[in-house]
Amino acid sequence: MDHESRTDHESRMNWDDRVTVWDDRLTPAERAALAPGRPEALDRSPDVLIVGGGVVGLAIAIACRRAGLGRVTVVERAPRLAYGASGANGGAIAPDMHLLTDSPEFVAFGRSSRELYRRWDAEWDGALGLWPTRWLNIFPPGAAPHVSRQAPGAAITAAAAFTELDPSAVRELEPDVRVPDGGTALLVDGQLGVNPQRLSAALASRAGQVITGVRVLGVAADGSVDTSDGRFTPGAVVFATGLVPRPWADGVRQRWAKGHMASVAPGPWRLGSVLAGPVGGGTPLADGSVVCGGTFDEDTTTEVRPELSDGLAADLVRVLPAAAGARVSHRWCCLRPWIEGRQPVIDRLPGLDNGWFAGGHFTTGVMMAAATGAAVADWIGGSAVPAGIETFTLPVG
């Protein structure tokens, strides 16, 4: 079977000039972990071969090793890991925010991922670099913050996770934040933030054999994988390529969704909450910077359009007036994998006895990666579909 792990367009991507706010916060050791290159000796017959070195692929490698599934190899076609959206997102691990927009299964999966991250970070002496976050959701007059795509009756559960604040309570919590006259504010606590590149580096250093600069060329019916660096004959192969690869992509509605991000340099404000909602917002970092994003753009080029990134900074001013005139320190964009249904896909690959796919995480790859890894490892090590992913099936063309 011929295989292409990315669209033809994405194969021409070049992110060499992209510098995110996260790049500037890495140690030399973390940078090295994200660009391992090619080891002198390749394990050609690993127990598990993972195609794709984003955060999802790396988390799958971690989970497989923790499950005792044997030798694990990760191959990434780019010159570094977390090359796309995995290293350019906002670093949110906030499953409770999805109570207002997604299914109970989606939220439960995200919560299990959050708890896995907490466990791994504790075991690894804080190597993931997680920090606690609370989210302040600001809605303009007339908005309906309790609108949900959950099943009837679930909205009460969703609302119970949030605390509604009036303007005076918002001022007490965040003196520099403004709620539009007649607007609504909802608070949810207990979420996490992370530098996604630091997270990816920490996972990569524990993921087994990790190789960059290797392109998958094809997959045979017996599960052997041809690459630009020779053939691999794994016990199991997992494609963590964002979008469903060919030939399984036939008939699947999927695309790359471009998004812009921006980082505002520290300024004369105090901000302890992540600000979210249709008015504007951003994520505060420890040094006072605020990360804003992201957009949903029509084009799928890799070109950064400053007016879109700057628009995010302008929207921040609507809820944080003290940010008016603040310097935009970083502007960047990325392509995010969207598959019809806007849910992750974790499923067997038809016609390939030893093959799985895990992708389509759209804007939630970092949040969902740990649970995705655990589910894939459970499935490889067992025979039944793991609990909690029954709705994350491969769309039928």
PyMOL commands that set and color helices and strands:
alter all, ss='L'
color gray80, all
select helices_A, chain A and resi 10-12+23-25+28-34+55-66+85-87+95-100+104-123+155-160+167-173+196-204+306-319+321-323+365-381
alter helices_A, ss='H'
color red, helices_A
select strands_A, chain A and resi 48-51+72-76+92-93+131-139+163-165+184-193+209-212+216-219+225-227+230-232+236-242+254-264+274-276+283-284+290-293+328-339+345-348+355-359
alter strands_A, ss='S'
color yellow, strands_A
deselect
rebuild
show_as cartoon
